[in-house]
């Protein structure tokens, strides 16, 4: 259990450091992400980005499980 918390912490740290570059790449503006912008109201639901991040995190955990 401790190994998972350390892994999650490291992943969050790396994402925090890479956040400015991730925004420039357009990770959270993929086709399939729902964006509704009206006057005084913004709604954003990142379906595709969430699936992509879930797959990456699942692969990371799978690799750590194999070690």
C-alpha positions in Angstrom: 0.0 0.0 0.0 2.8 2.4 0.8 4.3 1.8 -2.6 1.1 2.9 -4.3 0.9 6.1 -2.3 4.5 6.9 -3.2 3.9 6.2 -6.8 0.8 8.4 -6.9 2.7 11.2 -5.2 5.5 10.9 -7.7 3.1 10.9 -10.6 1.3 14.0 -9.3 4.6 15.7 -8.7 5.7 15.0 -12.3 2.3 16.2 -13.6 2.6 19.4 -11.6 6.0 20.1 -13.0 4.9 19.3 -16.6 1.6 21.1 -16.4 2.6 24.2 -18.4 3.9 22.0 -21.2 0.8 19.8 -21.1 -1.4 22.7 -21.7 0.6 23.8 -24.7 0.3 20.2 -26.2 -3.5 20.4 -26.0 -4.0 17.3 -23.8 -7.2 18.7 -22.3 -8.6 19.9 -25.6 -8.9 16.6 -27.4 -11.8 15.7 -29.7 -14.5 14.1 -27.5 -14.0 16.5 -24.6 -17.2 18.5 -24.0 -16.7 22.2 -23.8 -19.7 24.6 -23.5 -18.8 28.3 -23.3 -21.6 30.9 -22.9 -21.6 34.3 -21.5 -20.8 34.1 -17.8 -20.8 30.3 -17.9 -18.1 27.7 -18.8 -18.6 24.0 -18.6 -15.8 21.5 -19.4 -16.1 17.7 -19.2 -12.9 16.0 -20.4 -14.2 12.5 -21.4 -11.4 11.7 -23.9 -8.6 13.1 -21.8 -9.9 11.2 -18.8 -9.9 7.9 -20.7 -6.4 8.6 -22.0 -5.1 9.5 -18.5 -6.8 6.4 -17.1 -5.1 4.1 -19.6 -1.7 5.6 -18.9 -2.1 5.3 -15.1 -3.3 1.7 -15.5 -0.3 0.9 -17.5 2.0 2.4 -14.9 0.4 0.4 -12.1 0.6 -2.7 -14.2 4.3 -2.2 -14.8 4.9 -1.6 -11.1 3.0 -4.8 -10.3 5.2 -6.8 -12.6 8.3 -5.5 -10.7 
